[in-house]
């Protein structure tokens, strides 16, 4: 079962975009990627551009990262990059594949809806739950999706991380 958690507002300033942060209980890597994303935002902009981020600087495990292309029609999203942990989870390479391909329908719809929300709002999205949909209901996940701006200032790509843990909370 997936639990959707709203991101918590911090301080709001009239001259700058609202600040958001993952829930306090979020995995440390999820929080670190969010902090990196915030630190890479050009002054006064709601989100960084792809050129503002450098994978060599990511403070999180690269096998857990993903980068989604946003397309004009179906499929709405494709994996530009998918770390090895995600390919292990899906039991196949994901790079170049449509988001959600091969997932059962309820989970696929939820995954795409979350990405669409991030793309349309320009705000981060967070969710957590178990991995029962892929036969690994003994594992839990946390996912953070972060928008990246294109030349027009709208969301052009999505940077994300998925952390997977066992029942004792140990990273898998």
C-alpha positions in Angstrom: 0.0 0.0 0.0 1.4 3.4 -0.9 1.0 6.3 1.4 1.1 9.8 -0.1 2.6 12.4 2.2 2.3 16.1 1.4 5.5 18.0 1.5 5.7 20.3 4.5 5.9 24.1 3.9 8.7 26.0 5.6 8.8 29.8 5.5 7.0 31.6 2.7 8.4 34.8 1.3 6.5 37.0 -1.2 9.6 37.6 -3.4 10.7 33.9 -3.7 9.1 30.6 -4.4 7.8 28.6 -1.4 10.3 26.3 0.3 9.4 22.7 0.7 11.0 19.8 2.4 10.4 16.1 2.7 8.6 14.8 5.8 10.8 14.6 8.9 10.7 10.8 8.8 12.1 10.6 5.2 15.2 8.6 4.5 18.5 10.6 4.9 19.3 10.2 1.2 15.9 11.6 0.2 16.5 14.6 2.4 20.1 15.1 1.1 18.9 15.1 -2.5 16.2 17.6 -1.8 18.8 19.8 0.0 21.1 19.6 -3.0 18.2 20.4 -5.4 17.4 23.5 -3.3 21.0 24.6 -3.2 21.3 24.4 -7.0 18.2 26.7 -7.7 19.2 30.0 -9.3 18.1 32.9 -7.2 14.4 33.6 -7.3 13.5 30.5 -9.4 11.3 27.7 -8.3 13.5 25.0 -9.5 17.0 24.4 -10.9 17.6 23.7 -14.6 19.3 20.5 -15.8 22.5 22.4 -16.4 22.5 23.6 -12.8 22.9 20.1 -11.5 26.0 17.9 -11.7 25.7 14.1 -11.1 29.3 14.0 -9.8 28.1 16.3 -6.9 25.1 14.2 -5.9 25.2 13.5 -2.2 23.2 10.2 -2.6 23.7 6.7 -4.0 23.7 6.9 -7.8 22.1 3.4 -8.2 19.0 4.8 -6.6 18.6 7.8 -8.9 16.4 8.4 -12.0 16.0 11.2 -14.5 12.8 11.4 -16.5 12.2 13.0 -19.8 8.9 14.8 -20.1 7.2 14.3 -23.5 4.3 16.0 -25.2 2.1 12.9 -25.6 1.8 9.3 -24.5 4.0 8.0 -23.1 4.2 11.2 -21.0 7.5 10.2 -19.4 10.5 8.0 -20.3 13.6 7.1 -18.2 16.5 9.1 -19.5 18.6 7.5 -16.8 17.7 4.8 -14.3 20.1 3.6 -11.6 21.0 -0.1 -11.2 18.9 -0.4 -8.1 15.8 0.6 -10.1 16.6 -1.9 -12.8 17.0 -4.6 -10.1 13.6 -3.7 -8.7 11.9 -3.8 -12.1 14.0 -6.9 -13.2 15.0 -5.2 -16.5 16.9 -2.1 -17.7 14.7 1.0 -17.6 16.8 3.6 -19.5 14.8 4.7 -22.5 11.6 2.9 -21.3 8.2 4.6 -20.6 7.6 5.3 -17.0 5.4 2.5 -15.4 5.8 0.0 -18.3 5.3 -3.5 -17.0 3.7 -2.4 -13.7 0.2 -3.5 -12.6 -2.4 -1.0 -13.6 -3.3 0.6 -10.2 0.4 1.2 -9.4 1.2 2.4 -12.9 -1.6 4.9 -12.8 -0.4 6.2 -9.4 3.2 6.5 -10.5 2.3 8.4 -13.7 -0.1 10.7 -11.7 2.6 11.6 -9.3 5.1 12.4 -12.1 2.3 14.5 -13.8 1.7 16.4 -10.6 5.4 17.3 -10.3 5.6 18.3 -13.9 2.5 20.5 -13.9 3.0 22.1 -10.4 6.8 22.5 -10.6 6.9 21.3 -7.0 8.5 18.2 -5.5 6.5 15.0 -4.9 7.1 12.4 -2.2 5.5 9.0 -1.6 6.3 5.8 0.3 4.9 2.4 0.6 5.6 -1.3 0.1 6.8 -3.1 -3.0 4.0 -5.7 -3.1 3.3 -4.8 -6.7 6.6 -6.4 -7.8 6.4 -9.4 -5.5 8.6 -7.8 -2.8 6.0 -6.8 -0.2 8.6 -7.5 2.5 10.4 -4.3 1.3 9.4 -0.7 1.6 10.3 2.3 -0.6 10.5 6.1 -0.4 10.5 8.1 -3.6 11.2 11.8 -4.1 10.6 13.5 -7.5 12.1 16.9 -8.2 11.3 19.1 -11.2 14.0 20.6 -13.4 13.3 23.6 -15.5 13.7 24.0 -19.2 14.6 27.1 -21.3 11.0 28.5 -20.8 11.1 28.0 -17.0 8.5 25.2 -17.1 9.3 21.7 -15.9 11.4 19.9 -18.6 12.7 16.9 -16.7 12.3 15.2 -13.3 15.1 14.1 -11.1 14.2 11.4 -8.6 15.5 9.0 -6.0 14.0 5.7 -4.8 15.3 4.3 -1.5 14.4 0.7 -0.7 14.6 -0.8 2.8 13.9 -4.1 4.6 11.5 -4.4 7.6 14.3 -3.4 10.0 14.9 -0.2 8.0 18.2 -1.3 6.5 18.9 -0.1 2.9 18.6 -2.8 0.2 
